[in-house]
Amino acid sequence: MDCIAEGEDQYFIDPDICIDCGACQAVCPVEAIYHEEELEEEDMAFLEKARKFYSE
């Protein structure tokens, strides 16, 4: 999974590399991988955190 990068306190999926194959969803041990469109309002902070991670 070349599109996954380790951050300081969580892992991030690079949207420029991800091909939406779903392989990471099947192996995620905490079931924490969702498509952006499927995020609940309370999870939007994680999306913003990922955007910040890849903008730096």
N, C-alpha and C positions, 0 to 999 in steps of 0.2 A: 504494500500500500504506500506508494511513493507520495501520495497526496497528503499523508498525515504527518504533522510536525508536533514535536513535544514542546509545550510552553512551560512556563514556570510552575503552574499548578494544574494544568489540564492539557489535553491534546487538541489540536486544531486541524481541520480539513481545508486544504488550499483549494479554493473554488476555481482557480486557473488551471489546476492539474487534474482535479476530480472529473471522472467521466460518468458519474452517476451509475456505476455498475451494481451498487448495493452490497458488494462483498464485505465492506467494513461493518455494515449494519448487522450482518449475520454473525460476525465474530466479536462484536462489542460486548464485553462482559457485564456492562451496566445498562445496556440498552439506551444509550444516550445520543444516538445519531438519528437525526431527523432531517427531512428536506425543509428548507426555509419556509415553504408554504404551510407546513404542518405544525409549526411552532405555536405554542400557546403564548398568550400575552406575558405570563410570568417568566417565560424562557427567552424573551427577546434580549435580555441583558447579555446572555451568552453569545448571541449573534453579534451584538455590538462589540463584545470583547474579541471575538474572532476577527471582525473587520479591523479593529485597532491593531491586533497582532500582525496581520498581513500588510498593514499600511506602513509599518515601521521597518 
